[in-house]
Amino acid sequence: MKPRSSLYGTLSGGLLLIGIGLIFLLRLDFFPAILGVLGLSSILARLATGWGWYGLQSGLWLVGLFLLFYYHIFWPGILIVLGVSALIGALTRPMLSSSEAKQTEKEEK
């Protein structure tokens, strides 16, 4: 049986290939559409490594940028994406105790 991270990695890669295929099949503009595809695949890839919150944030940004560029509403839309990102970050970010934060800092060094 495959480990869970391998399964999500395979799903993420498959989703990326399907998304790129759909971009060409539907003749979408490549630049904004690839942001959406990368965003969705990013969410699955981060779930595989146990960093679901970071995947949600990066996926939100990429999908949000796709929508902003696709619908040509960059200026007011970026404020909305920033606000949604802040709300999701406040509600879903893992809270670290001071001992966990110190341990994380040691591991990063």
Helices and strands as residue ranges (DSSP letters): H 4-25, H 30-49, H 52-70, H 74-92, H 98-108
